[in-house]
């Protein structure tokens, strides 16, 4: 997106369970742009046994001053609104569902393949490093993609 493009009004991040990657991206987008852009996230499935954000994801967000404990995973079907300008899928499976969501709508669909840090193994510190890497890659990609927020007033 060039600085001359209009800032999207609403962005949705999607992944498989809405416990790690997509809520991290949502939180990072809100950190960077505040309320200038409406941001939400969802997953393909909800795991009733896991009511909140992945604990390691929460820890690495809290390192940036982001309170993540209140996140409640949701699915596409649980979205209160589905009129987004940009939908960014972080997994191939979520990308297929995002394409279905966009049928007949003016929405940009993007696929950002993102490593699943829950697959990392090792010590607690090694696990946290995997989550930090995903966090930092998402934050960098968000900043590159959306740049400085451009409003009608300049």
C-alpha positions in Angstrom: 0.0 0.0 0.0 1.5 3.3 -1.0 1.1 6.4 1.2 -1.3 7.7 -1.4 -3.7 4.8 -0.9 -6.7 5.3 1.3 -6.4 3.7 4.8 -8.8 0.8 5.1 -11.6 1.3 7.5 -11.7 -2.3 8.7 -9.2 -5.2 8.7 -9.8 -8.8 9.7 -7.0 -11.3 10.6 -7.8 -15.0 10.3 -6.1 -18.2 11.3 -7.2 -21.7 12.4 -8.2 -21.3 16.1 -7.9 -17.6 16.9 -5.7 -18.2 19.9 -2.2 -17.3 18.6 -1.5 -15.7 15.2 -4.6 -13.8 14.3 -5.2 -12.3 17.8 -1.5 -11.4 17.9 -1.9 -9.6 14.6 -5.1 -7.9 15.8 -3.4 -6.6 19.0 -0.3 -5.4 17.1 -2.5 -3.6 14.5 -4.3 -1.9 17.3 -1.0 -1.0 19.0 0.2 0.6 15.7 -3.0 2.3 14.6 -5.2 2.7 17.7 -8.8 3.3 16.7 -8.0 4.8 13.2 -8.7 1.4 11.7 -11.3 -1.1 13.0 -9.5 -4.5 13.5 -10.9 -7.9 14.4 -9.7 -11.5 14.2 -11.3 -14.9 14.0 -10.5 -18.6 13.3 -12.0 -21.5 11.5 -12.7 -23.4 14.7 -13.2 -22.7 18.3 -11.7 -25.1 20.9 -14.1 -25.1 23.9 -11.3 -26.5 26.0 -9.2 -23.4 25.4 -11.2 -20.3 26.3 -8.6 -17.6 25.9 -5.4 -16.6 24.1 -2.5 -19.0 24.1 -0.5 -18.2 27.3 2.8 -17.8 25.4 1.2 -15.4 22.9 -0.2 -13.3 25.8 3.3 -13.2 27.4 5.0 -11.9 24.3 2.3 -9.3 23.7 2.5 -8.1 27.3 6.3 -7.5 26.7 5.1 -4.7 24.4 2.6 -3.4 26.9 -0.4 -5.1 25.3 -3.0 -6.5 27.7 -4.0 -9.8 26.0 -5.8 -11.7 28.8 -9.3 -10.5 27.8 -9.2 -12.1 24.3 -11.9 -14.7 23.6 -11.4 -16.8 20.5 -14.1 -16.6 17.9 -15.0 -18.2 14.5 -16.1 -16.6 11.3 -19.7 -17.4 12.2 -19.3 -15.4 15.5 -18.2 -12.2 13.9 -20.5 -9.3 14.7 -19.8 -7.7 11.4 -18.3 -9.1 8.2 -17.9 -6.0 6.1 -14.1 -5.7 6.0 -12.0 -3.8 3.5 -9.1 -6.1 3.9 -9.0 -9.8 5.1 -5.6 -11.2 5.9 -5.3 -14.9 6.3 -2.3 -16.3 8.2 -3.0 -20.0 7.4 -3.8 -21.7 4.1 -7.0 -23.2 5.6 -8.2 -19.7 6.7 -7.4 -18.3 3.3 -10.0 -20.6 1.7 -12.7 -19.5 4.1 -11.7 -15.8 3.6 -12.2 -16.2 -0.2 -15.7 -17.6 0.5 -16.4 -14.6 2.8 -15.5 -12.2 0.1 -17.7 -13.5 -2.7 -19.7 -10.7 -4.2 -18.0 -8.1 -2.0 -15.4 -5.4 -2.6 -12.8 -6.7 -0.2 -9.0 -7.3 -0.6 -8.0 -10.8 0.4 -4.3 -11.3 1.3 -2.4 -14.4 2.4 0.5 -14.0 4.8 1.8 -17.5 5.5 2.8 -17.4 9.1 4.7 -20.1 11.1 2.7 -21.7 13.9 4.8 -21.2 17.1 2.9 -23.8 18.9 4.9 -26.3 16.9 8.2 -25.1 18.4 9.8 -27.4 21.0 12.4 -26.9 23.7 12.7 -25.0 26.9 10.3 -22.3 27.9 12.8 -19.6 26.7 13.0 -21.4 23.3 9.3 -21.5 23.0 9.0 -17.8 23.9 11.6 -17.0 21.3 9.5 -18.7 18.6 6.5 -16.7 19.7 8.5 -13.5 19.7 9.8 -14.2 16.2 6.2 -14.6 14.9 5.1 -11.4 16.8 8.0 -9.4 15.4 7.4 -10.7 11.8 3.7 -9.9 12.0 4.4 -6.4 13.4 6.9 -5.6 10.7 4.6 -6.9 8.0 1.7 -4.8 9.4 3.8 -1.7 9.4 5.1 -2.3 5.9 1.6 -3.1 4.5 -0.3 -0.2 6.1 2.4 2.4 6.6 1.4 5.6 8.1 -2.3 6.0 8.6 -3.7 8.4 6.0 -6.9 10.1 6.8 -9.2 12.4 4.8 -7.7 15.4 6.6 -4.2 14.4 5.8 
